[in-house]
Amino acid sequence: MEPVVEEHEEGPLVSAPSEERGEGSDLTLVRVLGDIESFMSPDKRSYNLRREDILELPSSIANILKENKKAELYSA
């Protein structure tokens, strides 16, 4: 199932499909600071992120993006 995209004043908000957000899901809300080339996560999901996207990502990916100054993390 594809991610859910909602339009907001700040830009598109992308969230994981509801069945992937069950108990124990480890997702972090992030704001992307710059365009990021398409990449594949360890769970074989492909991401194509653009500046000002706001979305939930697996915490492991969110932390890597933060460490590389590509995203800001928000507590949900």
TORSE-161772 format. One line per field, with one value per atom (N, C-alpha, C): residue number from 1; residue in one letter; atom name; x, y, z. Coordinates in nm, 3 decimals. Layout:
num = NUM,...;
residu = A,...;
atome = CA,...;
xx = X,...;
yy = Y,...;
zz = Z,...;
//
This chain:
num = 1,1,1,2,2,2,3,3,3,4,4,4,5,5,5,6,6,6,7,7,7,8,8,8,9,9,9,10,10,10,11,11,11,12,12,12,13,13,13,14,14,14,15,15,15,16,16,16,17,17,17,18,18,18,19,19,19,20,20,20,21,21,21,22,22,22,23,23,23,24,24,24,25,25,25,26,26,26,27,27,27,28,28,28,29,29,29,30,30,30,31,31,31,32,32,32,33,33,33,34,34,34,35,35,35,36,36,36,37,37,37,38,38,38,39,39,39,40,40,40,41,41,41,42,42,42,43,43,43,44,44,44,45,45,45,46,46,46,47,47,47,48,48,48,49,49,49,50,50,50,51,51,51,52,52,52,53,53,53,54,54,54,55,55,55,56,56,56,57,57,57,58,58,58,59,59,59,60,60,60,61,61,61,62,62,62,63,63,63,64,64,64,65,65,65,66,66,66,67,67,67,68,68,68,69,69,69,70,70,70,71,71,71,72,72,72,73,73,73,74,74,74,75,75,75,76,76,76;
residu = M,M,M,E,E,E,P,P,P,V,V,V,V,V,V,E,E,E,E,E,E,H,H,H,E,E,E,E,E,E,G,G,G,P,P,P,L,L,L,V,V,V,S,S,S,A,A,A,P,P,P,S,S,S,E,E,E,E,E,E,R,R,R,G,G,G,E,E,E,G,G,G,S,S,S,D,D,D,L,L,L,T,T,T,L,L,L,V,V,V,R,R,R,V,V,V,L,L,L,G,G,G,D,D,D,I,I,I,E,E,E,S,S,S,F,F,F,M,M,M,S,S,S,P,P,P,D,D,D,K,K,K,R,R,R,S,S,S,Y,Y,Y,N,N,N,L,L,L,R,R,R,R,R,R,E,E,E,D,D,D,I,I,I,L,L,L,E,E,E,L,L,L,P,P,P,S,S,S,S,S,S,I,I,I,A,A,A,N,N,N,I,I,I,L,L,L,K,K,K,E,E,E,N,N,N,K,K,K,K,K,K,A,A,A,E,E,E,L,L,L,Y,Y,Y,S,S,S,A,A,A;
atome = N,CA,C,N,CA,C,N,CA,C,N,CA,C,N,CA,C,N,CA,C,N,CA,C,N,CA,C,N,CA,C,N,CA,C,N,CA,C,N,CA,C,N,CA,C,N,CA,C,N,CA,C,N,CA,C,N,CA,C,N,CA,C,N,CA,C,N,CA,C,N,CA,C,N,CA,C,N,CA,C,N,CA,C,N,CA,C,N,CA,C,N,CA,C,N,CA,C,N,CA,C,N,CA,C,N,CA,C,N,CA,C,N,CA,C,N,CA,C,N,CA,C,N,CA,C,N,CA,C,N,CA,C,N,CA,C,N,CA,C,N,CA,C,N,CA,C,N,CA,C,N,CA,C,N,CA,C,N,CA,C,N,CA,C,N,CA,C,N,CA,C,N,CA,C,N,CA,C,N,CA,C,N,CA,C,N,CA,C,N,CA,C,N,CA,C,N,CA,C,N,CA,C,N,CA,C,N,CA,C,N,CA,C,N,CA,C,N,CA,C,N,CA,C,N,CA,C,N,CA,C,N,CA,C,N,CA,C,N,CA,C,N,CA,C,N,CA,C,N,CA,C,N,CA,C,N,CA,C,N,CA,C,N,CA,C;
xx = 0.084,0.000,0.089,0.046,0.123,0.107,0.206,0.193,0.077,0.023,-0.087,-0.027,-0.071,-0.020,-0.134,-0.112,-0.211,-0.145,-0.216,-0.163,-0.188,-0.086,-0.095,-0.025,-0.046,0.017,0.168,0.227,0.373,0.424,0.336,0.375,0.307,0.343,0.277,0.317,0.222,0.247,0.227,0.330,0.326,0.334,0.245,0.251,0.239,0.289,0.286,0.143,0.114,-0.020,-0.059,-0.187,-0.233,-0.193,-0.192,-0.156,-0.009,0.074,0.215,0.242,0.139,0.157,0.104,0.100,0.045,0.127,0.084,0.155,0.304,0.385,0.529,0.596,0.522,0.587,0.685,0.795,0.902,0.919,0.822,0.824,0.852,0.922,0.955,0.909,0.846,0.802,0.921,0.943,1.057,1.014,1.095,1.082,1.211,1.200,1.316,1.370,1.502,1.564,1.614,1.626,1.672,1.637,1.632,1.602,1.702,1.652,1.735,1.707,1.813,1.796,1.726,1.660,1.588,1.683,1.634,1.713,1.621,1.677,1.600,1.639,1.540,1.564,1.592,1.641,1.667,1.543,1.423,1.301,1.253,1.342,1.318,1.214,1.189,1.097,1.178,1.130,1.199,1.145,1.236,1.199,1.256,1.177,1.218,1.172,1.262,1.225,1.262,1.174,1.196,1.195,1.263,1.271,1.131,1.118,0.995,0.891,0.922,0.832,0.825,0.708,0.689,0.629,0.697,0.652,0.704,0.645,0.691,0.783,0.899,0.996,1.036,1.085,1.142,1.250,1.254,1.347,1.492,1.530,1.669,1.704,1.614,1.637,1.631,1.533,1.520,1.647,1.705,1.827,1.946,1.956,2.064,2.049,1.927,1.904,1.937,1.900,1.931,2.082,2.154,2.299,2.368,2.310,2.367,2.306,2.231,2.170,2.079,2.008,1.913,1.768,1.745,1.609,1.609,1.497,1.472,1.373,1.392,1.303,1.202,1.081,0.974,0.919,0.880,0.815,0.667,0.612,0.472,0.378;
yy = -0.118,0.000,0.125,0.228,0.351,0.441,0.527,0.624,0.719,0.775,0.871,1.011,1.092,1.228,1.325,1.420,1.524,1.659,1.754,1.889,1.975,2.048,2.141,2.270,2.376,2.505,2.491,2.407,2.392,2.307,2.241,2.152,2.017,1.920,1.790,1.717,1.648,1.564,1.421,1.340,1.202,1.112,1.017,0.924,0.781,0.689,0.549,0.500,0.402,0.344,0.294,0.301,0.272,0.134,0.032,-0.101,-0.112,-0.019,-0.019,0.062,0.123,0.210,0.145,0.014,-0.057,-0.039,-0.110,-0.107,-0.134,-0.060,-0.084,-0.028,0.044,0.101,0.207,0.217,0.307,0.415,0.509,0.614,0.748,0.835,0.969,1.071,1.177,1.285,1.374,1.401,1.482,1.588,1.694,1.795,1.791,1.770,1.758,1.898,1.916,2.047,2.075,1.972,1.989,1.866,1.881,1.767,1.655,1.531,1.414,1.317,1.274,1.178,1.054,0.987,0.863,0.762,0.698,0.595,0.485,0.368,0.254,0.225,0.205,0.175,0.026,-0.013,-0.156,-0.243,-0.186,-0.265,-0.266,-0.226,-0.226,-0.125,-0.022,0.084,0.197,0.250,0.356,0.492,0.587,0.722,0.823,0.925,1.037,1.162,1.225,1.334,1.470,1.566,1.702,1.800,1.912,2.018,2.054,2.067,2.104,1.992,1.871,1.758,1.735,1.704,1.667,1.527,1.431,1.293,1.212,1.094,0.999,0.900,0.878,0.783,0.688,0.569,0.485,0.564,0.549,0.627,0.612,0.494,0.473,0.564,0.579,0.666,0.812,0.847,0.984,1.029,0.944,0.980,0.999,0.917,0.933,1.067,1.101,1.229,1.346,1.335,1.441,1.457,1.345,1.350,1.416,1.400,1.458,1.593,1.651,1.783,1.792,1.683,1.677,1.688,1.674,1.679,1.724,1.782,1.815,1.712,1.669,1.571,1.642,1.591,1.644,1.530,1.558,1.454,1.457,1.339,1.328,1.318;
zz = 0.000,0.000,0.000,-0.071,-0.085,0.037,0.064,0.172,0.147,0.253,0.246,0.238,0.141,0.125,0.150,0.241,0.270,0.248,0.189,0.168,0.292,0.336,0.448,0.408,0.485,0.455,0.444,0.529,0.531,0.416,0.343,0.235,0.254,0.170,0.181,0.308,0.368,0.485,0.439,0.451,0.405,0.526,0.536,0.648,0.597,0.678,0.641,0.637,0.551,0.549,0.688,0.722,0.857,0.907,0.823,0.871,0.909,0.864,0.899,1.025,1.084,1.199,1.326,1.331,1.444,1.571,1.677,1.804,1.784,1.853,1.847,1.724,1.639,1.521,1.568,1.500,1.540,1.435,1.428,1.328,1.394,1.321,1.369,1.266,1.312,1.225,1.192,1.063,1.020,0.920,0.911,0.805,0.726,0.597,0.510,0.479,0.495,0.479,0.338,0.256,0.118,0.037,-0.094,-0.180,-0.155,-0.151,-0.130,-0.244,-0.311,-0.421,-0.372,-0.463,-0.430,-0.366,-0.258,-0.190,-0.142,-0.116,-0.067,0.076,0.160,0.301,0.318,0.437,0.461,0.444,0.461,0.443,0.297,0.205,0.060,0.014,0.093,0.055,-0.010,-0.120,-0.192,-0.146,-0.123,-0.080,-0.178,-0.208,-0.291,-0.217,-0.143,-0.053,-0.112,-0.090,-0.139,-0.023,-0.043,0.059,0.108,0.240,0.310,0.319,0.271,0.296,0.446,0.497,0.636,0.634,0.696,0.689,0.806,0.823,0.924,0.854,0.914,0.864,0.976,0.941,1.047,1.121,1.252,1.334,1.290,1.245,1.202,1.084,0.989,0.873,0.917,1.001,1.049,1.119,1.201,1.274,1.180,1.078,0.979,0.907,0.866,0.798,0.890,1.018,1.115,1.130,1.147,1.164,1.045,0.926,0.804,0.770,0.867,0.852,0.729,0.704,0.593,0.639,0.772,0.825,0.970,1.010,1.151,1.204,1.327,1.389,1.478,1.480,1.564,1.647,1.770,1.850,1.815,1.794,1.751,1.869;
//
